[in-house]
């Protein structure tokens, strides 16, 4: 049994609290990303329920004629605005503590470990429910991608993609980057990480 997953971080979003949309520049990124996928046969697109992810997934669906579904397991571990009256500085402090200590459960959202586990559960479910050889796009968030990778691969494996991967993980996944992951014979293989080649003119 094998499936190929394309983990897409959402496009550039508005700098504001809550469930924000993507910007004009982000929309261009989403269109370029959709163009890259149009030459692949996509079995399904699954997106985080947050606006920035859904708006990134929409042009991919149009270009590939694939159906989009939402799954809360693709949500970020926490979103600024989930905790009433939390300042941005307080949110960043909470985020950084979660990154340093994957077991730490914040006052809102999930620990890094819990977030990575829920993405893993979705990947396994999708692999089971789709035919061998399926290409599946997941539009999600940068932190969730690295939460999953840090738990699923050894530090040595991850350092192939970037030195000190674990220490600098929060800065490694640009908007609309594509990480290609395969699930083959019961284990995950990382084919590419945070590629942005498709965004270049």
Secondary structure, DSSP 8 states (H G I E B T S, - for coil): -EEEEEEEE---B-SSSSS--B-HHHHHHHHHHHHHHTTS--SEEEE-SSHHHHHHHHHHHHHHT--EEE-GGGS-S--TTSSTT--HHHHHHHHHHHHH-TT---SSS--HHHHHHHHHHHHHHHHHHS-TTEEEEEEE-HHHHHHHHHHHS-HHHHHTTSTTTTTTGGGS--TT-EEEEEEETTEEEEEEEEE-GGG--
